[in-house]
Amino acid sequence: MNLQVETADVIVVGAGPGGSSTAAYLAAHGLDVLLLEKSAFPRDKICGDGLTPRAVRELISLGVPTRPEDGWHHTRGLRIIGGGMRLELDWPGSATFPPYGLVRTRNDLDEILAKHAVARGARLQERTNVQKPILDDRGHICGVTAKVMDDNGRPTGEVKEFRAPVVVAGDGNSSRLSLSMDRPKRDDRPMGVAVRTYYSTPRHDDAYLESWLELWTKGDDGQNDILMPGYGWIFPVGDGTSNVGLGILNTSEAFGKVDYKDVMRRWVATMPEGWGYREETQLGPVRGAALPMCFNRQPLYDRGLLLVGDAGGMVNPFNGEGIAEAMEAGRHAAEIIASALRRHTPGEREAVLQSYPTVMKGSLGGYYTLGRHFATLIGNPEIMRLAVKYGLPRKSLMRLLLKIMANLPQERGGGLDDRVINALTRMTPAA
């Protein structure tokens, strides 16, 4: 077996939005960063492809151009459909967040972010499938071993070893690295499932993301329909296609007993014929993925390993978004790691690294706790039905809910709704 060894200041495992953002920021801090990705770009990822203004802020902070001429489809807001209502809500631009969202396929987005990290100075190694951590005599991670993969995703037989004093796990929901470091998923956190496909459609350049709040499935008796806790989406990509899918929470008794692809087929069949959503315009299979929420893997830092994105369960329980949160985590992680590596003693460095969970819980913890309660509530079909029936007709209430569900309150100052949302998240304990 041919074993190669490389060293760096930091190793980042996984080149999704969280991992690539971490690597880009670390490289900008002047650190030597290895970014290890098991696949090769371009590669697909199951996602809705819609970016809220919170994610746009992170792209701007990172220095990624988001002009339409660069291939980004801009959105004005969200169109909500349910209970016989059709409501258009513009994104609430503020001093904190830009007044527009974006759509970009993950096939493009992840490659853009990885290349941006490389442009900043990170060293990207594709087809590098990390297998397990390397531990020092304290039990702290000090590196990883990885199999080199061929163009078809098969092991070549070559094994590499990478060494660094700090490692970041951005390797997704399954996070082999986190499991190897004794961090299983928590059962007291909500989990979602999402399925999606693409259709060619004349609605590809719609200015609004679209959310359908009524998804029905058959009950155990095979007769009565059950309203699911989740929503269907239509996200215009701007390239002749739309991303069409749905997300459902596990807080419903029907979770795990439902054929989600069938729920989607039934829903899509209700679309007007002119929209073009039919079998012959479907551009690929319906594919699904899990959505880990509310810091469902903890601690976010321990023994030299930090978690970002899906590896740390950072999906928003209100709307299923994970890109913004992953990139935020990458920004915070990089700042903390850069500060830690400039300390003079191992004890000082460890103290700084230990601040990462506190920073992340201060940023998102209270909001996630609110989201856990929300997920439990709408798991009751009757509450979901009443929310759709009586909430949608009240436009002012829906504007407030849009800010809450997309986590878009102005961070300082702002109107009464911003202050209320910020007060709620501050007062709600993080867990």
C-alpha positions in Angstrom: 0.0 0.0 0.0 1.4 3.4 -1.1 1.0 5.9 1.8 1.5 9.6 1.1 1.6 12.2 3.9 0.7 15.9 3.6 0.6 18.5 6.3 -1.3 21.8 6.7 -2.4 24.3 9.3 -6.0 23.2 9.0 -7.8 20.3 7.2 -11.4 20.8 6.0 -13.3 17.7 5.1 -16.0 18.2 2.5 -16.3 21.0 -0.1 -20.0 21.9 0.3 -21.0 25.5 1.2 -19.9 25.1 4.8 -16.5 23.5 4.1 -15.6 25.7 1.1 -16.6 28.9 3.0 -14.4 27.8 6.0 -11.5 27.1 3.7 -11.8 30.4 1.9 -11.9 32.4 5.1 -9.0 30.4 6.6 -6.9 31.0 3.5 -7.7 34.7 3.6 -6.3 34.7 7.2 -3.0 33.4 5.7 -3.3 29.8 6.8 -2.3 26.7 4.8 -5.6 24.9 4.3 -6.3 21.5 2.7 -9.9 21.1 1.4 -10.7 17.4 0.8 -13.7 16.4 -1.3 -14.6 12.8 -2.0 -16.3 13.6 -5.3 -15.1 15.6 -8.3 -16.7 18.9 -9.5 -19.2 19.4 -10.9 -21.3 17.2 -8.7 -24.9 17.2 -7.7 -26.5 17.7 -4.3 -30.1 17.2 -3.3 -31.4 20.7 -2.5 -34.0 23.2 -3.4 -31.3 25.5 -4.9 -33.1 28.6 -3.4 -31.0 31.1 -1.5 -32.7 33.6 0.9 -31.2 37.0 1.5 -29.5 35.5 4.6 -27.5 33.3 2.2 -26.9 36.2 -0.2 -25.3 38.2 2.7 -22.9 35.3 3.2 -22.0 35.2 -0.5 -21.4 39.0 -0.4 -19.2 38.7 2.7 -17.2 36.0 1.1 -16.6 38.1 -2.0 -18.5 35.9 -4.5 -20.0 37.9 -7.5 -23.8 37.4 -7.7 -24.8 39.4 -10.7 -27.3 38.0 -13.2 -24.7 38.0 -15.9 -22.7 35.6 -13.7 -25.5 33.1 -14.0 -27.5 33.8 -10.8 -31.2 34.1 -11.0 -32.4 36.9 -8.7 -35.7 36.7 -6.8 -37.9 39.4 -5.3 -39.6 37.3 -2.7 -41.8 34.4 -1.8 -45.2 33.5 -3.2 -47.3 31.4 -0.7 -50.2 29.2 -1.9 -52.6 27.4 0.3 -56.1 27.5 1.8 -57.4 29.0 -1.5 -55.0 32.0 -1.0 -52.2 33.2 -3.2 -49.9 35.7 -1.5 -46.8 37.4 -2.8 -44.3 38.8 -0.2 -41.2 40.7 -1.1 -38.0 40.0 0.7 -37.7 42.5 3.6 -34.5 44.3 2.7 -32.7 46.0 5.6 -29.4 47.3 6.8 -28.6 43.7 7.6 -29.8 41.8 4.6 -30.0 42.6 0.9 -33.5 42.9 -0.7 -33.1 40.0 -3.0 -32.6 36.2 -3.1 -30.9 33.9 -5.6 -31.4 30.6 -7.2 -28.4 28.5 -8.4 -28.2 24.8 -8.8 -26.0 23.0 -6.3 -24.2 21.5 -9.3 -22.9 25.1 -10.0 -22.9 26.6 -6.5 -20.7 24.1 -4.8 -18.1 24.3 -7.6 -18.2 28.1 -7.5 -17.5 28.1 -3.8 -14.8 25.5 -4.0 -13.0 27.4 -6.8 -13.4 30.6 -4.7 -11.6 28.9 -1.8 -8.8 27.9 -4.2 -8.6 31.4 -5.5 -8.1 32.6 -1.9 -5.3 30.1 -1.5 -6.8 26.8 -0.2 -5.5 23.6 -1.6 -8.4 21.5 -3.0 -8.0 17.7 -3.4 -10.9 16.1 -5.2 -11.7 12.3 -5.3 -10.2 12.1 -1.7 -12.6 10.0 0.4 -11.7 10.6 4.1 -12.1 7.3 6.1 -11.1 8.0 9.7 -9.4 10.4 12.0 -5.8 10.1 13.2 -5.6 10.7 17.0 -2.7 11.9 19.1 -1.8 10.6 22.6 -4.5 12.8 24.1 -7.2 11.4 21.9 -7.3 14.7 19.9 -7.6 14.6 16.1 -4.4 15.5 14.4 -5.1 14.3 10.9 -7.1 12.0 8.7 -6.6 9.1 6.3 -8.3 9.0 2.9 -8.7 6.7 0.0 -8.0 8.1 -3.5 -10.9 7.5 -5.8 -10.9 7.1 -9.6 -13.1 8.9 -12.2 -15.9 6.4 -11.5 -15.9 6.8 -7.8 -14.0 3.6 -7.0 -11.0 3.3 -4.8 -7.7 3.2 -6.7 -5.8 1.5 -3.8 -3.9 4.6 -3.0 -4.2 5.9 0.6 -3.2 9.3 1.7 -2.6 10.7 5.2 -3.1 14.3 6.0 -1.9 16.0 9.2 -3.0 19.3 10.9 -3.5 20.5 14.4 -7.2 21.4 13.7 -9.7 19.6 11.5 -13.2 20.8 10.3 -15.9 18.3 9.5 -18.1 19.6 6.6 -18.9 16.2 5.3 -22.6 16.3 5.4 -25.5 14.7 7.2 -23.9 11.2 7.5 -20.6 12.8 8.7 -18.4 9.7 8.9 -15.7 11.9 10.6 -18.1 13.1 13.4 -19.2 9.5 14.1 -15.6 8.4 14.3 -15.1 11.1 17.0 -18.1 9.8 19.1 -20.6 12.4 18.0 -23.8 10.6 17.0 -27.0 12.4 16.1 -29.4 13.5 18.8 -32.8 12.0 18.8 -34.4 15.1 20.5 -34.0 17.2 17.4 -36.4 17.5 14.4 -35.3 15.9 11.1 -36.7 16.6 7.7 -36.7 14.8 4.4 -36.7 16.5 1.0 -37.3 15.2 -2.5 -36.9 17.1 -5.7 -36.4 17.0 -9.5 -36.2 19.5 -12.4 -38.6 20.3 -15.1 -38.3 22.3 -18.2 -40.9 25.1 -18.0 -41.9 28.5 -19.3 -42.0 29.6 -15.7 -38.2 29.3 -15.3 -37.6 33.0 -14.8 -40.3 33.8 -12.2 -39.3 36.6 -9.9 -40.7 34.7 -6.9 -39.9 31.5 -5.1 -43.1 29.5 -4.6 -44.2 27.7 -1.5 -47.3 25.4 -1.4 -48.5 24.8 2.1 -50.9 22.0 1.5 -49.3 18.5 0.9 -51.7 15.6 1.4 -51.2 11.9 1.9 -53.5 9.0 2.5 -54.2 8.0 6.1 -53.8 4.6 7.6 -57.3 3.8 6.5 -56.4 4.5 2.9 -59.4 6.9 2.7 -58.9 10.1 4.7 -56.2 12.5 3.5 -53.7 13.8 6.1 -52.2 17.3 5.8 -48.4 16.9 6.1 -46.1 19.3 8.1 -44.0 20.8 5.3 -44.4 22.5 2.0 -43.9 22.0 -1.7 -41.7 24.4 -3.6 -41.2 25.6 -7.1 -37.9 27.5 -7.4 -37.2 29.1 -10.9 -33.6 28.5 -12.0 -33.6 31.0 -14.8 -32.1 28.6 -17.4 -35.3 27.1 -18.8 -35.9 24.9 -15.8 -37.4 24.9 -12.3 -36.4 23.0 -9.3 -39.6 21.3 -8.0 -39.7 19.5 -4.7 -41.1 19.1 -1.2 -39.9 19.0 2.4 -41.6 17.2 5.3 -40.8 17.2 9.0 -40.5 14.0 11.1 -42.9 15.5 13.8 -45.9 14.0 12.0 -47.1 10.5 12.9 -47.1 9.8 9.2 -43.4 10.4 8.8 -41.5 7.3 7.6 -44.8 5.7 6.5 -45.3 7.9 3.5 -44.2 7.5 -0.1 -42.8 11.0 -0.5 -42.4 10.6 -4.2 -46.0 9.7 -4.5 -47.0 12.8 -2.5 -45.0 14.8 -4.9 -46.5 13.2 -8.0 -50.0 13.9 -6.6 -49.2 17.5 -5.9 -47.5 18.1 -9.2 -50.5 16.6 -11.0 -52.6 19.5 -9.6 -50.5 22.1 -11.5 -52.0 23.9 -14.5 -51.1 22.3 -17.8 -49.4 25.4 -19.2 -46.7 25.3 -16.5 -45.2 22.3 -18.2 -44.8 20.0 -15.2 -45.5 16.6 -16.6 -43.6 13.4 -17.2 -42.2 14.3 -20.6 -40.7 17.6 -19.3 -39.2 16.0 -16.2 -35.4 16.2 -16.5 -34.3 13.5 -14.1 -35.4 11.2 -11.3 -37.0 12.3 -8.1 -34.2 12.1 -5.6 -34.3 12.6 -1.8 -32.1 13.6 1.1 -32.3 14.0 4.9 -32.3 17.5 6.5 -30.5 17.5 9.9 -31.8 20.3 12.1 -31.2 22.3 15.3 -27.6 21.3 16.1 -28.5 17.6 16.1 -24.9 16.6 16.4 -23.0 18.0 19.4 -20.6 19.2 20.7 -19.8 21.4 17.8 -16.2 21.4 18.9 -14.3 18.8 20.9 -10.8 17.3 20.7 -9.6 19.3 17.7 -12.7 18.8 15.5 -15.2 21.5 14.6 -18.5 20.8 12.8 -20.0 23.0 10.1 -23.2 22.8 8.1 -25.1 19.5 7.9 -22.4 17.7 9.8 -23.5 19.8 12.8 -27.2 19.7 12.0 -27.5 23.3 11.0 -30.6 23.2 8.8 -33.2 25.8 9.7 -36.3 24.0 11.1 -38.7 26.7 9.9 -37.9 26.5 6.2 -35.4 23.7 5.6 -32.6 26.1 4.5 -29.1 25.0 5.3 -26.8 26.9 2.9 -26.9 30.2 4.8 -26.3 28.5 8.2 -23.4 26.4 6.8 -21.7 29.5 5.4 -22.2 31.4 8.6 -20.7 28.6 10.5 -17.7 28.6 8.2 -17.2 32.3 8.8 -17.3 31.9 12.6 -15.2 28.7 12.5 -12.5 30.3 10.4 -12.2 33.4 12.7 -11.9 31.2 15.8 -9.4 28.8 14.3 -7.3 31.7 12.9 -7.3 33.3 16.4 -6.5 30.0 18.1 -3.5 29.1 15.9 -1.9 32.5 16.8 -1.9 31.7 20.5 1.4 30.7 22.1 0.5 27.6 24.1 -1.7 24.5 23.5 -3.8 25.5 26.5 -4.5 29.0 25.1 -5.3 27.5 21.7 -7.7 25.0 23.1 -9.5 27.7 25.1 -10.2 29.7 21.9 -11.3 26.6 20.0 -13.7 25.8 22.9 -15.5 29.1 22.2 -16.9 27.8 18.9 -20.1 26.1 20.3 -20.8 29.2 22.4 -20.5 31.5 19.4 -22.7 29.3 17.2 -25.4 28.9 19.9 -25.3 32.6 20.5 -25.9 33.1 16.7 -28.5 30.4 16.1 -29.3 28.5 19.3 -32.3 30.4 20.5 -33.7 30.6 17.0 -33.3 26.8 16.7 -35.1 26.2 20.0 -38.1 28.2 18.7 -37.9 26.2 15.5 -38.1 22.9 17.5 -41.3 24.0 19.1 -42.7 25.2 15.8 -41.8 21.8 14.2 -43.6 20.0 17.0 -46.7 22.2 16.7 -47.2 21.8 12.9 -46.7 18.0 13.3 -50.3 18.0 14.4 -52.4 18.0 11.2 -55.2 20.0 12.8 -52.8 22.8 13.9 -51.3 22.8 10.4 -54.8 23.1 8.8 -55.8 26.0 11.1 -52.5 27.8 10.5 -53.1 27.6 6.7 -56.8 28.6 7.0 -56.5 31.5 9.4 -52.9 32.7 8.9 -52.7 33.2 5.1 -55.5 35.7 4.8 -53.6 38.1 7.2 -50.9 39.7 5.1 -49.3 41.6 7.9 -48.9 38.4 9.9 -47.5 36.6 7.0 -44.9 39.3 6.5 -43.8 38.8 10.1 -43.7 35.0 9.6 -41.6 35.4 6.5 -39.0 37.3 8.6 -39.2 34.6 11.3 -39.1 31.6 9.0 -36.2 32.9 6.8 -34.4 34.4 9.9 -34.3 37.9 8.4 -34.7 40.4 11.3 -32.6 43.5 11.1 -29.9 42.7 13.7 -29.8 46.2 15.3 -32.6 48.6 15.4 -35.2 48.1 12.8 -39.0 48.0 13.3 -41.1 46.5 16.0 -41.2 43.1 14.3 -37.4 43.0 14.1 -37.1 43.9 17.8 -39.7 41.3 18.8 -38.0 38.5 16.8 -34.5 39.4 18.2 -35.9 39.6 21.7 -37.5 36.2 21.4 -34.4 34.5 20.1 -32.2 36.1 22.8 -34.6 35.1 25.6 -35.1 31.5 24.3 -32.4 29.2 25.8 -30.1 27.5 23.3 -29.7 23.7 23.7 
